[in-house]
Amino acid sequence: MTLYTGVAGDGAEFWPYGRTYFKKPAGRYCDGRVIPDFLAEYAGWPHLQPYLQPGFDDYTKGTSFAAASACVLVETRPGKINLALQMYYFVQMVRKLKQQVGESEGNKLLSKAVYLIDIGGNDYFSIFEPNKTNLPQLPLNPQSKKAYVNLILSELTTHIYTLYNKGARKFAFPNIGPLGHFPSMKTLCMLRPEKSCLADLDELARMHNAAFAKLANKLQKRLPGFKYSIYDFYTAVDLRVLNAYSYGFKESITACCGSGMYNGDFTCQKTEHSFSACSNPPDYLWFDAGHPTEKANQQFAYEMWSGGLDVVAPYNLKSLLAMS
């Protein structure tokens, strides 16, 4: 779900990103469209423009604050865009929007909008990256896992309150996917001495998702007008990895673009590294080491938009958007 942030070196501004739909790099870590693009199309809107895109200042149709490698916690990846900085940009945007359309109209737009928040996975798999001395130390135990999940959710809750206090009322959350299925994590865990690396990643994701579902329900009871939708991204990815052909994929383990085992090294488009890129991205679940193909994104987006309660609850996005 990453869009261009204006930060040099992000990488998605180079070929082969964008090859399937845009026919050129379009600032998305994908061969084509990402989930927000499809959701905008289903809603009859233009694709979201990145907030930091030079010259962009019309926020009446929404904007994107997404950034490569973004994390909930500042300390996860120092120097990268994090949720606190994204919220700073959001507050700036609210001020500019109200200057453009007036206080009353601005408040109306903010309350009618749906706020798609997809973040947290990087905070978990960063634990297993080398030289992360400022994160929970390995091996993990049940207490350290629970404490870390609670830390992330506490920080996330703070920013949800900021959004709410600025007028946001409708929230959409894809939960965290099965991190152990990501090609990047399969590759990383091969290098780790902990045999439980992949299992730990999936357990952290499940713990986060279970705790977040309870948190969202509490917020709905506590905050007047707060409505939310949670898409079960964990199960959606898991099903496609385990039953690839049922969803129209021929390859669900190895990425289309990259290098190393499973193409799990983030070398796609990096000219200083050798990498391979498949000729048929729609056959693949993963485009690069950590991001799905356009075909997969379209399937996920369609489920988020109009899926039943077995995949998205308590409302799908189509229903959420229609609510007053």
Secondary structure, 3 states (H helix, E strand, C coil): CCCCCCCCCCCCCCCCCCCCCCCCCCCCCCCCCCHHHHHHHHHCCCCCCECCCCCCCCCCCCCECCCCCCECCCCCCCCCCEHHHHHHHHHHHHHHHHHHHCHHHHHHHHHHCEEECCCCHHHHHHHHCCCCCCCCCCCCCHHHHHHHHHHHHHHHHHHHHHHHHCCCCEEEEECCCCHHHCHHHHHHHHCCCCCCHHHHHHHHHHHHHHHHHHHHHHHHHHCCCCEEEEECHHHHHHHHHHCHHHHCCCECCCCCEEECHHHCECCCCCCCCCCEECCCHHHECECCCCCECHHHHHHHHHHHHHCCCCCEECCCHHHHHHCC
